[in-house]
Amino acid sequence: MAGPQEFGDPLWEGALEAEAPASSCLAGNRLNLDVYPEGCRLFLKLYEKRREEVEQVEFLRLSCNEELITSTLSTIPVLKGLKSLVLKGGHTRDEIGTPQRGLVASLPQELGELSHLAHLDLGFNSFSALPPCITKLGSLRGLLVSHNSLQDLPEDFGQLSNLTFFSAMKNQLQSLPQSIGELAALETLDLSENALESLPEEIGNLHSCSELDLSGNLLTGIPSSLDSNSRPEKLQRQFLQAGEDSFTVTPEGCRVFLACGVQFCFPLGATTTSVTIHFQKHSPDPQWVKLKDHDILLSEVLELQPHGIHFQKEVLIWLPYASTQYLHDREIVIRTFSGQNWSDLKTRVEWKEKPEKHVACCSVPHFSWFLVVSRLVENECRVPQEGALLFSTVDPNIKVTFPPGVTEETRTVKLQVLPVSSEDLQEITNDPETVASPLLCLSQNSSIDFLQPVKIQLPLPPGVTGLTLDRSRVHLLHSDWNAQNWNDITSQVVLEFTHLYALFEVTHFSWYWLWCTTKTYIGGFAKYVYKRLRMYQVNFIALQRKKDPEQVLLQCVPKHKVDPVLKRLHDRYRGPEPSDMVEMVEGEQFFAAFERGISIDADRPDCTDGRISFNFFSHLKNVKEVYITSEVDRKSKSVKGQVSFYRGAVPEDIPEEVTKRRKGPDSHWLATLPIKLPKLKSQGKEQPTTPNGFSLPPLNLGNAETGYLTQANLLAIAGRVGADWPTIGLNLGLSYQEVEHIRYNYRDDLGAQVLHMLFSWAQQNEKHPDCVDKLISAMKESGRQDIADEITAIIALGRQKYRESIRRVGLDQESSTEDSAIAMV
């Protein structure tokens, strides 16, 4: 046995034996050593002690950010049965958090003798040229060299005849070899974010390639040989406008772009006949969109019909989603509904610069309902009879060891970790001495317990080491799947402690949580803490638009976003301070209602009796702009009222003393915020009002010289517009969103829709000198020549009256000339 000096510091050797014993690292034919800070050193030690077993390894992962990686590479070619080799950098970060590239810039020539190697990942390294040995790997099916400094590919690159997947994104490739056209089996080719200015004609020979990404290059054109290939970039494109709810797919395939940002790719032959696809987006309903405790919903629900339709080839779908933080501890997945339950699809995340948005992409197995969710990172492995080793990529200090004979049939095990910060824990417990490890969730695809104990390693809580550990304060907690009850199982397991870790054995899986505290009833206490961790701290805001106090913005804002939101809205809105802090569970339903004689008119059908309902989902915009009107006369006095946010059933009678309460243990009320409608200013004349009671302030379009359109004229014109008002509004320059807002606000009153469209535009444009001409042009463009002629006649009459009035007072130029001539006579 080699002495410690052969591998470095003897103290490190002891720690290595304690933290990563060889028996747990080498599990069957797999060695996942990139999760260790000194994985290369451990590999060399394993190879020295257990050479015969190491040489049987088929799956190997190493970190290329370690200095020993160069000497380790010379040993890898002896693993003759190797099938998958991952040599990636990016495992260390600089002071600002940027992943650091690996140290590998070349490979030993002997690596080309690995005749069974099918998967090779060299990403995030320092290659400026592809090593010659790679083109000797005849069995290679997947090659990843992304995030390197490659400037070209070798001329014999086409020798990789079995290659089906090749990714060279984020390099410096300026050209491609002609031999790339010889990769007959290639299905996916990712050359994005390079410096390619042209492509060889031979690239058109990649008839099996169904996914080709050339974005982020310097291409000014593509070879004509690509025109005849049915890859997604050359499929017929359909761009749907807002309001369209269906499209047709033919056997020739197509790419479809919806106005909401959703995209589809139907490859050639995906359907055998023409199929009409219907789609619509829904607000998430917590009654049927079931989220796990720590899921975060990032999109609305997309429904595709006909449900259950199957395609001859995979259909790709891209769903935009709201950006989220803390991606290190979470991952993005598209979730679909099979008709009985929700399941997660294999998803990749993309970033679109134009327009800027995050999108999630996956292959769709069927058409039904789809949404985007952020979940805890899920690591999984298959456990055969020979055993296995499972690590957490969120916290590599967490691992699960499955010994040989642990199961008779291969089963799949999944691992998730919920980090719990000391700050959150101490804020909830109000006890600075209480600390806890990350929360570990284990699950499997079998309900049968393991035949042998499975060893779990958890890191000790922050600030606790094996040398300072007070065992009387340590509690190991176990919970059922619903995490409603936590049981202290410390006395039921054998807890072992190293300097940094706690180790214990179990035969079935669930939630596990290690605490160090002086509390006595730890199960009930942990239940309370877990409940608080699931809740979101929010504030409610009710703001009134400065220019139109009847327009009120209702919003539910996470606590850390209150100040930025108020700062952003300060110029346009004013209102009371945000509500007290409120805790809400993901998916919870709450309501907003206006009290004391104030009614509500909102752009959604479930707004009734002055109340509007919300479903709270974090990272979705729980925002509504509504119009409020008073049921009392506002001419003589201001109307005071309040908007109340609450959960649960709505009381029929709301006593005043109840509405003043913000919240309480026995109350449904979350927050009550005051609002105030100013009294109407007296203008000397009765102001016209819309059928909904909205005041129309006096205005005149144009000027005396060119002719006025008075308020009475506008009211008469509005009476003739009718159902053409949306077209007229768009031609006047109103946005589609503004038109839709008006349509929904006055959905039962065509007259109110016309009035609000016309007067909204008039108030915004009354000071523009050409506003009347613009109104005439909009009427003509909308096919309403009759109204355009009427406006022209009104203007002409106004000009005539103006000139007559000038002439009567002797200020007209012609009259002045005539008077001078008469005086001379």
C-alpha positions in Angstrom: 0.0 0.0 0.0 1.3 3.4 -0.9 2.2 5.8 1.9 0.3 9.0 2.4 3.2 11.1 1.1 2.6 9.7 -2.4 -0.7 11.5 -2.6 -0.1 14.6 -0.5 -0.9 15.7 3.0 -1.5 12.8 5.4 -4.2 14.8 7.2 -6.0 15.1 3.9 -5.7 11.4 3.4 -7.4 10.8 6.7 -10.2 13.2 5.8 -10.5 11.6 2.4 -11.0 8.1 3.9 -13.7 9.5 6.2 -15.5 11.6 3.7 -15.3 9.5 0.6 -14.4 5.9 1.3 -13.6 3.9 -1.8 -16.3 1.4 -1.1 -19.0 4.1 -1.6 -17.4 5.8 -4.6 -17.0 2.7 -6.7 -20.5 1.4 -7.3 -20.7 -1.3 -9.9 -19.5 0.1 -13.3 -19.9 3.8 -12.4 -17.5 6.4 -11.0 -19.0 9.8 -10.5 -16.0 11.7 -9.0 -16.8 15.2 -10.3 -18.9 15.8 -7.1 -15.7 15.6 -5.0 -13.4 18.5 -4.4 -10.4 16.2 -5.0 -12.0 13.7 -7.4 -8.9 13.2 -9.5 -6.7 12.4 -6.5 -9.3 9.9 -5.3 -9.4 8.3 -8.8 -5.6 7.7 -8.7 -5.9 6.3 -5.2 -8.7 3.9 -6.2 -6.8 2.8 -9.3 -3.8 2.0 -7.0 -5.8 0.0 -4.4 -8.5 -1.6 -6.6 -7.1 -1.6 -10.1 -9.0 -4.6 -11.4 -12.4 -3.1 -10.3 -11.6 0.3 -11.7 -10.6 -1.1 -15.1 -14.2 -2.5 -15.3 -15.7 1.0 -15.0 -18.0 1.9 -18.0 -19.2 5.4 -16.8 -16.7 7.9 -15.5 -17.0 11.6 -14.6 -14.1 13.8 -13.6 -13.7 17.5 -12.9 -11.2 19.3 -15.2 -10.7 22.2 -12.7 -8.2 20.1 -10.7 -4.4 20.2 -11.2 -4.2 16.4 -11.2 -6.5 16.1 -14.2 -3.5 16.0 -16.6 -1.8 13.1 -14.9 -5.2 11.4 -14.5 -5.8 11.5 -18.3 -2.9 9.1 -18.9 -4.6 6.4 -16.8 -8.1 6.6 -18.5 -7.1 4.6 -21.7 -6.7 1.5 -19.6 -10.5 1.5 -19.0 -11.0 -0.6 -22.1 -14.8 -1.0 -21.5 -15.5 2.7 -21.0 -18.8 3.7 -22.6 -19.3 7.3 -21.2 -16.6 9.8 -20.3 -17.4 13.2 -18.9 -14.4 15.6 -18.6 -15.9 19.0 -17.9 -14.8 22.2 -16.4 -17.1 24.8 -14.8 -16.9 23.2 -11.4 -15.2 26.2 -9.8 -16.2 29.9 -10.0 -14.4 33.2 -9.7 -15.1 35.9 -7.2 -18.1 37.2 -9.2 -19.6 33.7 -9.8 -18.5 33.0 -13.4 -17.7 29.3 -14.1 -14.0 28.7 -14.7 -12.9 26.7 -17.7 -11.1 23.4 -17.2 -7.4 22.9 -17.6 -7.6 20.3 -20.3 -6.3 21.4 -23.8 -5.3 18.0 -25.2 -5.9 14.3 -24.8 -3.6 11.3 -25.0 -3.5 9.6 -28.3 -4.3 6.3 -26.6 -7.7 7.5 -25.9 -8.7 6.8 -29.5 -8.4 3.0 -28.7 -11.5 3.1 -26.5 -13.6 1.1 -28.9 -16.7 1.1 -26.8 -16.8 4.8 -26.0 -20.2 6.1 -27.1 -20.5 9.4 -25.2 -17.8 12.0 -24.7 -18.3 15.4 -23.0 -15.4 17.9 -23.0 -17.4 21.0 -22.3 -16.0 24.1 -20.5 -12.4 23.3 -21.2 -9.5 25.0 -23.0 -9.3 23.1 -26.4 -8.2 25.3 -29.3 -8.3 22.3 -31.7 -10.1 19.0 -31.5 -7.6 16.2 -30.4 -6.8 13.8 -33.3 -7.7 10.8 -31.2 -11.4 11.7 -31.1 -11.9 10.9 -34.8 -10.6 7.4 -34.1 -13.6 6.7 -31.8 -15.7 4.7 -34.2 -18.5 3.9 -31.7 -19.0 7.5 -30.6 -22.6 8.6 -30.8 -22.6 11.7 -28.7 -19.9 14.4 -28.7 -20.1 17.6 -26.7 -17.3 20.2 -27.0 -19.3 23.4 -26.1 -17.7 26.4 -24.3 -14.2 25.8 -25.6 -12.0 27.8 -28.1 -12.2 25.6 -31.2 -11.4 27.5 -34.4 -12.0 24.6 -36.8 -12.7 20.9 -37.0 -10.3 18.3 -38.4 -10.7 17.3 -42.1 -11.3 13.7 -41.1 -14.2 14.6 -38.8 -16.6 12.7 -41.1 -15.0 9.4 -39.9 -17.4 9.5 -36.9 -20.0 7.6 -38.9 -22.1 6.7 -35.8 -22.3 10.2 -34.4 -26.0 11.2 -33.8 -25.5 14.2 -31.5 -22.8 16.9 -31.9 -22.7 20.2 -29.9 -20.0 22.8 -30.5 -21.9 25.8 -29.2 -19.9 28.7 -27.7 -16.7 28.2 -29.6 -14.8 30.3 -32.2 -15.5 28.1 -35.3 -14.9 30.0 -38.5 -15.5 27.2 -41.0 -16.6 23.6 -41.2 -14.8 20.7 -43.1 -16.5 19.3 -46.2 -16.4 15.9 -44.5 -19.2 17.0 -42.1 -21.6 15.9 -44.8 -20.5 12.3 -44.3 -22.1 12.1 -40.9 -25.1 10.2 -42.2 -26.4 9.3 -38.8 -26.3 12.8 -37.3 -29.7 13.8 -35.9 -28.8 16.9 -33.8 -26.2 19.5 -34.8 -25.7 22.6 -32.5 -23.2 25.1 -33.9 -24.7 28.2 -32.2 -22.7 31.1 -30.9 -19.7 30.7 -33.2 -18.0 32.8 -35.9 -19.2 30.9 -39.0 -19.5 33.1 -42.1 -20.4 30.3 -44.5 -21.3 26.7 -44.7 -20.1 23.9 -47.0 -22.6 22.6 -49.6 -22.0 19.1 -48.2 -23.9 20.1 -45.0 -27.0 19.5 -47.1 -26.2 15.7 -47.1 -27.2 15.4 -43.4 -30.6 13.9 -44.3 -31.1 12.5 -40.8 -30.5 15.8 -39.1 -33.8 17.0 -37.7 -32.4 19.7 -35.4 -29.9 22.2 -36.7 -29.0 25.3 -34.6 -26.9 28.0 -36.4 -28.0 31.0 -34.3 -25.5 33.5 -33.1 -23.1 33.2 -36.1 -22.0 35.6 -38.9 -23.8 33.8 -41.7 -25.0 35.9 -44.7 -26.7 33.0 -46.4 -27.1 29.2 -46.4 -26.2 26.7 -49.1 -28.8 25.8 -51.6 -28.4 22.2 -50.6 -30.3 23.0 -47.4 -33.4 24.2 -49.2 -34.6 20.7 -50.0 -34.1 19.3 -46.5 -37.1 19.1 -44.2 -35.4 20.4 -41.1 -37.2 22.8 -38.7 -35.5 25.9 -40.0 -36.8 25.3 -43.6 -40.4 24.3 -42.7 -43.3 26.5 -43.7 -43.9 29.1 -41.1 -47.2 30.3 -39.7 -47.5 33.5 -37.6 -50.8 33.7 -35.9 -52.3 37.1 -34.8 -53.9 37.9 -31.5 -57.4 36.6 -31.5 -56.7 33.6 -33.7 -57.3 30.3 -31.8 -56.4 27.6 -34.3 -54.1 26.5 -37.1 -53.8 23.6 -39.5 -50.9 21.1 -39.8 -50.3 19.2 -43.0 -48.1 16.2 -43.7 -45.5 18.6 -45.1 -44.9 19.9 -41.5 -44.6 23.5 -40.3 -43.4 25.9 -37.6 -46.1 27.8 -35.8 -45.6 31.0 -33.8 -48.5 32.2 -31.6 -49.0 35.8 -30.6 -48.5 34.8 -26.9 -44.9 33.6 -27.6 -45.6 29.9 -27.8 -44.0 28.1 -30.7 -44.4 24.6 -32.3 -42.4 22.6 -34.7 -44.2 19.8 -36.6 -41.6 17.9 -38.7 -42.2 16.4 -42.1 -44.5 13.4 -41.8 -45.7 14.3 -38.3 -49.2 13.8 -39.5 -50.6 11.7 -42.3 -53.6 14.0 -43.0 -54.3 17.7 -42.4 -55.2 18.3 -38.7 -56.6 21.5 -37.2 -55.2 22.3 -33.8 -57.1 24.5 -31.4 -55.4 26.3 -28.5 -56.3 28.5 -25.6 -54.6 29.8 -22.4 -56.2 29.4 -19.0 -55.5 31.0 -15.6 -54.2 28.3 -13.3 -56.9 26.8 -11.1 -55.5 25.2 -7.9 -58.4 22.8 -7.9 -56.9 20.8 -10.8 -53.3 22.3 -11.2 -51.7 20.4 -8.3 -48.3 21.8 -7.3 -45.9 20.1 -4.9 -45.0 21.9 -1.7 -42.0 23.7 -3.2 -43.0 24.1 -6.8 -43.3 27.5 -8.3 -45.6 28.1 -11.2 -44.0 30.2 -14.0 -46.7 30.3 -16.7 -50.3 30.1 -17.5 -51.9 26.8 -18.6 -51.8 26.1 -22.4 -54.5 23.8 -23.6 -54.1 22.1 -27.0 -56.9 20.2 -28.7 -57.8 17.6 -29.9 -56.7 16.0 -26.6 -54.7 12.8 -26.8 -53.8 13.2 -30.5 -50.6 11.2 -31.4 -48.1 12.2 -34.1 -45.9 10.0 -36.3 -42.8 12.1 -35.3 -41.9 14.1 -32.2 -43.5 17.5 -32.0 -41.4 20.2 -30.3 -43.1 22.9 -28.2 -41.6 26.1 -26.8 -43.4 27.8 -23.8 -42.3 31.2 -22.5 -42.2 31.6 -18.7 -41.5 34.2 -16.1 -37.9 34.4 -15.1 -37.0 33.1 -11.7 -34.1 33.4 -9.3 -32.2 30.8 -7.3 -31.8 28.5 -10.3 -28.8 26.9 -8.5 -31.3 25.1 -6.2 -34.1 24.7 -8.7 -34.8 23.5 -12.3 -37.3 24.3 -15.0 -39.7 21.6 -16.3 -42.7 21.5 -18.5 -45.6 19.7 -16.8 -48.4 18.0 -18.7 -51.7 16.4 -17.8 -52.5 12.9 -19.1 -56.2 13.1 -18.2 -55.6 11.5 -14.8 -52.4 13.0 -13.4 -49.7 15.6 -14.0 -46.2 14.5 -15.0 -42.9 16.3 -15.9 -41.3 16.2 -19.3 -37.7 16.2 -20.2 -37.1 19.9 -20.7 -34.3 22.2 -21.9 -34.2 25.9 -21.2 -33.4 28.6 -23.8 -32.9 32.4 -23.8 -34.3 34.4 -26.6 -32.7 37.8 -27.1 -35.2 39.2 -29.6 -37.6 39.6 -27.9 -36.0 39.0 -24.5 -37.7 36.1 -22.9 -37.1 32.7 -21.2 -38.5 29.7 -23.0 -38.8 26.0 -22.0 -38.6 23.4 -24.8 -39.6 19.8 -24.8 -40.9 17.0 -27.1 -44.7 16.6 -26.7 -46.0 13.1 -26.3 -49.7 14.1 -26.6 -51.9 17.2 -26.7 -53.7 18.3 -23.6 -52.6 20.8 -21.0 -49.1 22.2 -20.4 -47.5 24.6 -18.0 -44.0 25.6 -16.9 -42.9 24.9 -13.3 -39.8 25.6 -11.3 -39.1 22.6 -9.0 -36.4 21.4 -6.6 -33.5 19.9 -8.6 -34.2 16.2 -9.1 -31.2 13.8 -9.3 -32.0 10.2 -10.1 -30.2 6.9 -10.7 -31.1 3.3 -11.6 -30.3 0.9 -8.8 -29.5 -2.7 -10.0 -28.6 -5.7 -7.9 -25.0 -4.6 -7.9 -25.9 -1.4 -6.0 -25.3 2.2 -6.9 -24.3 5.7 -5.6 -26.5 8.7 -5.8 -25.3 12.3 -5.2 -27.1 15.7 -5.0 -25.9 18.2 -7.5 -27.3 21.0 -5.3 -25.2 19.9 -2.3 -22.6 17.3 -3.2 -22.1 16.5 0.5 -25.4 14.7 0.4 -25.2 11.2 -1.0 -27.0 7.9 -0.8 -25.1 4.6 -1.0 -26.9 1.4 -2.2 -24.9 -1.7 -1.3 -24.9 -4.9 -3.5 -28.0 -7.0 -3.0 -30.1 -4.1 -2.0 -32.8 -5.0 -4.5 -33.8 -8.0 -6.7 -35.1 -5.9 -9.6 -33.6 -2.7 -11.0 -35.5 0.3 -9.6 -35.2 4.1 -10.1 -34.5 6.4 -7.2 -34.9 10.2 -7.1 -33.3 12.7 -4.8 -34.3 16.3 -4.1 -32.8 18.8 -1.6 -34.4 21.9 -0.1 -31.7 24.1 1.3 -32.8 25.9 4.5 -30.9 29.1 5.4 -29.9 29.8 9.0 -31.4 33.2 8.7 -34.9 31.8 7.7 -34.7 29.2 10.4 -33.8 31.6 13.1 -36.4 34.1 12.0 -39.1 31.5 12.2 -38.0 29.9 15.4 -36.7 33.1 17.1 -34.0 30.9 18.5 -30.4 31.6 17.4 -29.3 28.2 18.8 -31.5 26.2 16.5 -29.8 25.1 13.3 -30.7 22.4 10.7 -29.3 20.5 7.7 -30.8 20.8 4.2 -34.1 18.9 3.9 -33.7 15.7 2.0 -36.5 14.1 0.0 -36.0 10.5 -1.4 -38.5 8.6 -3.6 -38.5 5.5 -5.8 -40.7 3.9 -8.4 -41.4 0.9 -6.2 -43.5 0.5 -3.0 -41.3 -2.4 -1.8 -38.7 -1.7 0.9 -35.1 -2.4 0.2 -33.6 -5.8 1.0 -30.7 -4.2 2.8 -30.2 -0.9 4.6 -29.4 2.1 2.5 -26.8 4.5 3.9 -27.6 8.2 3.8 -25.0 11.0 4.4 -26.2 14.4 5.5 -24.0 17.4 6.3 -24.1 18.6 9.8 -25.9 21.9 10.4 -24.0 25.1 10.0 -21.6 25.8 12.9 -21.7 22.2 14.1 -18.8 19.8 13.7 -18.1 16.3 15.0 -15.7 17.7 17.5 -18.2 20.2 19.0 -21.3 18.0 18.6 -23.7 17.8 21.6 -25.6 14.6 20.9 -28.4 15.5 23.3 -29.3 18.3 21.0 -29.3 16.3 17.8 -32.7 15.1 16.3 -33.2 13.2 13.1 -36.7 13.8 11.8 -38.8 11.8 9.3 -42.0 12.8 7.6 -44.6 11.3 5.4 -45.1 12.4 1.8 -47.6 15.2 2.7 -45.1 16.6 5.1 -47.9 17.2 7.6 -46.3 15.4 10.6 -42.7 15.1 11.6 -41.5 12.2 13.7 -38.3 12.2 15.7 -36.6 8.9 14.8 -33.3 9.6 16.5 -33.7 6.7 18.8 -34.7 4.3 16.0 -31.6 4.6 13.9 -27.9 4.3 14.5 -26.4 7.8 14.0 -22.7 8.0 13.1 -20.8 11.3 13.0 -17.6 12.4 11.3 -16.1 15.8 11.4 -18.6 17.1 8.8 -21.3 14.5 8.3 -24.0 12.5 9.9 -24.6 8.9 8.6 -27.5 6.6 9.1 -29.3 3.7 7.4 -32.9 3.2 6.3 -34.9 0.7 4.3 -37.6 3.0 2.9 -37.7 6.6 1.6 -39.4 9.8 2.5 -38.3 13.2 4.0 -35.3 13.4 6.3 -34.2 16.5 8.3 -31.3 16.8 10.8 -31.8 19.3 13.6 -29.6 20.6 16.4 -31.7 22.4 19.0 -32.7 22.6 22.7 -36.4 22.3 21.9 -38.2 19.4 23.4 -41.3 18.8 21.2 -39.3 18.9 18.0 -41.9 17.1 15.8 -44.6 19.7 16.3 -42.0 22.5 16.1 -40.6 21.2 12.8 -44.2 21.0 11.4 -44.6 24.7 12.2 -41.3 25.6 10.6 -42.0 23.5 7.5 -45.4 25.2 7.1 -43.8 28.6 7.2 -41.2 27.6 4.6 -44.0 26.7 2.2 -45.7 30.1 2.6 -44.9 33.2 0.6 -44.7 36.6 2.3 -46.6 39.2 0.3 -48.1 42.7 0.5 -51.2 43.9 -1.1 -51.3 47.2 -3.0 -54.2 49.3 -4.2 -53.1 52.4 -6.2 -55.1 55.0 -8.1 -54.0 56.4 -11.4 -53.1 60.1 -11.0 -54.8 61.2 -14.3 -57.9 59.1 -13.7 -58.6 58.2 -10.1 -61.4 55.9 -11.1 -58.8 53.5 -12.5 -57.4 51.4 -9.7 -54.4 49.0 -9.8 -54.7 45.9 -7.6 -51.6 43.9 -7.0 -50.2 41.1 -4.8 -46.4 41.6 -4.5 -43.7 39.5 -2.8 -42.2 41.3 0.1 -38.8 41.8 -1.5 -40.4 43.5 -4.6 -42.6 46.0 -2.8 -40.1 48.9 -2.9 -39.1 48.4 -6.6 -42.7 48.2 -7.7 -43.8 51.3 -5.9 -40.8 53.2 -7.2 -41.6 52.1 -10.8 -45.3 53.1 -10.4 -44.7 56.4 -8.5 -45.0 58.7 -11.6 -48.4 57.3 -12.7 -50.1 56.1 -9.6 -50.7 57.2 -6.0 -52.3 55.4 -3.1 -52.0 54.3 0.5 -49.0 52.5 1.9 -48.9 48.7 1.2 -50.8 46.4 3.4 -49.2 44.6 6.4 -47.2 41.5 5.6 -49.4 38.5 4.7 -48.4 34.9 4.4 -50.0 32.9 1.6 -49.6 29.4 0.2 -48.8 28.8 -3.4 -52.1 28.3 -5.4 -54.2 29.9 -2.7 -57.3 31.8 -3.8 -58.1 35.3 -2.4 -60.5 38.1 -3.2 -60.6 41.8 -3.5 -63.8 43.8 -2.9 -64.7 47.5 -2.8 -66.8 48.6 0.2 -69.0 51.6 1.2 -70.9 52.3 -2.0 -68.2 51.7 -4.5 -68.7 49.2 -7.3 -66.2 47.6 -9.6 -66.0 47.0 -13.4 -63.1 44.7 -14.4 -62.0 42.9 -17.5 -62.9 39.4 -16.4 -66.1 37.5 -16.3 -65.8 36.3 -12.7 -66.0 39.8 -11.4 -69.5 40.1 -9.8 -71.1 42.3 -7.2 -68.0 44.5 -6.8 -65.7 41.6 -6.0 -62.9 40.1 -8.1 -61.1 36.8 -7.4 -57.4 36.0 -7.7 -55.4 32.8 -7.6 -52.1 33.4 -6.0 -49.2 31.8 -7.8 -45.7 33.2 -7.1 -43.8 34.6 -10.1 -47.1 35.1 -12.0 -48.5 38.6 -12.1 -51.3 38.8 -9.6 -52.3 42.2 -11.1 -55.6 43.7 -12.2 -56.5 47.1 -13.3 -60.2 47.9 -12.7 -62.5 50.8 -12.9 -64.5 51.8 -9.9 -67.7 53.9 -9.9 -69.7 55.3 -7.0 -73.4 54.5 -6.3 -73.8 58.0 -4.7 -73.6 61.5 -6.2 -70.0 62.7 -6.4 -70.7 66.2 -7.5 -71.0 67.6 -4.1 -68.6 65.5 -2.1 -65.7 63.1 -2.3 -66.5 59.4 -1.9 -64.4 57.5 0.6 -64.1 53.8 0.5 -61.8 50.9 0.8 -60.6 47.8 -1.0 -60.4 44.7 1.1 -58.4 41.6 0.3 -59.5 38.4 2.0 -59.5 34.6 1.6 -62.4 32.3 2.1 -66.2 32.8 1.7 -67.5 36.3 1.4 -69.8 37.5 4.2 -73.2 38.7 3.2 -73.2 41.6 5.6 -70.0 43.4 6.3 -70.1 45.4 9.6 -68.0 48.5 9.7 -65.9 47.3 12.7 -65.0 44.2 10.7 -63.8 46.1 7.6 -61.5 48.1 9.8 -59.6 45.0 10.9 -56.6 44.2 8.9 -56.2 40.6 9.9 -56.5 38.3 12.9 -56.4 34.7 14.0 -60.2 34.3 13.5 -60.6 36.6 10.6 -60.8 36.0 6.8 -59.5 39.5 6.2 -55.9 39.9 4.9 -55.7 43.7 4.4 -58.0 46.7 4.1 -56.6 49.7 2.1 -58.5 53.1 1.9 -59.2 54.8 -1.4 -60.8 58.1 -2.3 -62.7 59.3 -5.3 -62.5 63.1 -5.6 -65.6 65.0 -6.1 -66.4 66.1 -9.6 -65.4 69.7 -10.5 -68.3 71.9 -11.4 -68.0 73.3 -15.0 -71.1 75.5 -15.0 -72.9 73.0 -17.3 -74.1 69.5 -16.8 -71.4 67.2 -17.9 -72.3 64.3 -20.2 -71.9 60.9 -18.8 -71.5 57.5 -20.3 -74.2 54.9 -19.7 -71.9 53.5 -17.0 -71.8 56.8 -15.1 -68.3 57.8 -16.2 -67.9 61.5 -16.4 -66.8 63.0 -19.8 -64.9 66.2 -19.1 -65.5 69.0 -21.6 -63.1 69.2 -24.6 -62.9 70.6 -28.1 -60.8 69.2 -30.9 -59.2 71.5 -33.4 -59.1 75.3 -33.2 -61.2 78.3 -34.0 -59.5 79.0 -37.3 -59.7 75.4 -38.7 -62.9 74.6 -37.0 -63.9 72.9 -33.8 -65.3 69.5 -33.0 -67.2 70.1 -29.8 -68.1 67.6 -27.2 -71.7 67.6 -28.5 -70.3 66.8 -32.0 -68.3 63.9 -30.6 -71.3 62.5 -28.9 -73.3 62.7 -32.1 -70.5 61.0 -34.0 -70.2 58.3 -31.4 -73.9 57.5 -31.9 -73.2 56.5 -35.5 -70.0 54.4 -35.0 -71.6 51.2 -33.9 -69.7 47.8 -34.1 -66.8 49.3 -36.2 -65.4 51.0 -33.1 -62.4 48.5 -32.6 -61.2 49.1 -36.2 -61.6 52.9 -35.8 -59.7 52.8 -32.5 -56.8 50.9 -34.0 -56.6 53.3 -36.9 -56.6 56.2 -34.5 -53.5 54.7 -32.9 -54.9 52.9 -29.9 -53.0 49.7 -29.0 -54.7 46.3 -29.3 -54.4 45.9 -25.5 -56.3 49.2 -25.0 -59.0 48.2 -27.4 -59.4 44.8 -25.6 -59.4 46.5 -22.2 -62.3 48.7 -23.3 -64.1 45.7 -24.9 -64.0 43.8 -21.6 -64.7 46.7 -19.3 -68.0 47.5 -21.1 -68.7 44.0 -22.5 -72.5 44.4 -22.2 -72.8 47.9 -23.5 -71.8 48.8 -27.1 -72.6 52.5 -26.6 -70.2 52.7 -23.6 -67.5 50.9 -25.7 -67.8 53.5 -28.5 -67.9 56.5 -26.1 -64.9 55.3 -24.1 -62.8 54.6 -27.2 -63.6 58.0 -28.8 -63.3 60.2 -25.7 -60.1 58.4 -24.5 -58.5 59.2 -27.8 -59.9 62.7 -27.8 -58.5 63.5 -24.3 -55.1 62.3 -25.3 -55.0 64.3 -28.6 -57.0 67.4 -28.1 -53.9 69.6 -28.1 -52.6 68.2 -31.4 -53.2 70.6 -34.2 -53.9 67.9 -36.8 -56.1 65.7 -34.5 -59.3 66.4 -36.6 -57.5 65.4 -39.8 -56.3 62.2 -38.1 -59.9 61.4 -37.0 -61.2 61.9 -40.6 -58.4 59.7 -42.0 -59.2 57.0 -39.4 -62.8 56.9 -40.4 -61.9 56.6 -44.1 -59.4 53.8 -43.4 -62.1 52.0 -41.4 -64.5 52.1 -44.3 -66.7 54.8 -42.7 -66.7 57.5 -45.4 -70.1 58.6 -44.2 -68.7 59.7 -40.8 -65.7 61.2 -42.4 -68.0 63.3 -44.6 -70.0 64.3 -41.6 -66.9 65.5 -39.7 -65.7 67.4 -42.8 -69.1 69.1 -43.0 -69.0 70.0 -39.3 -65.5 71.5 -39.7 -66.5 73.4 -42.8 -69.5 74.9 -41.0 -67.3 75.8 -38.1 -64.8 77.6 -40.3 -67.6 79.5 -42.0 -69.1 80.7 -38.7 -65.6 81.7 -37.5 -65.0 83.8 -40.6 -68.5 85.4 -40.3 -67.8 86.4 -36.8 -64.5 87.9 -37.7 -66.1 89.8 -40.5 -68.8 91.1 -38.2 -66.3 92.7 -35.9 -64.3 94.2 -38.8 -61.2 92.1 -38.4 -61.4 90.2 -41.7 -58.6 91.1 -44.2 -61.0 91.5 -47.1 -63.4 93.6 -45.1 -60.6 95.9 -44.0 -59.5 96.4 -47.6 -63.1 97.2 -48.7 -63.5 99.7 -45.9 -60.3 101.5 -46.9 -61.4 101.8 -50.5 -64.8 103.3 -49.4 -63.0 105.8 -47.2 -60.8 106.9 -50.0 -63.9 107.5 -52.2 
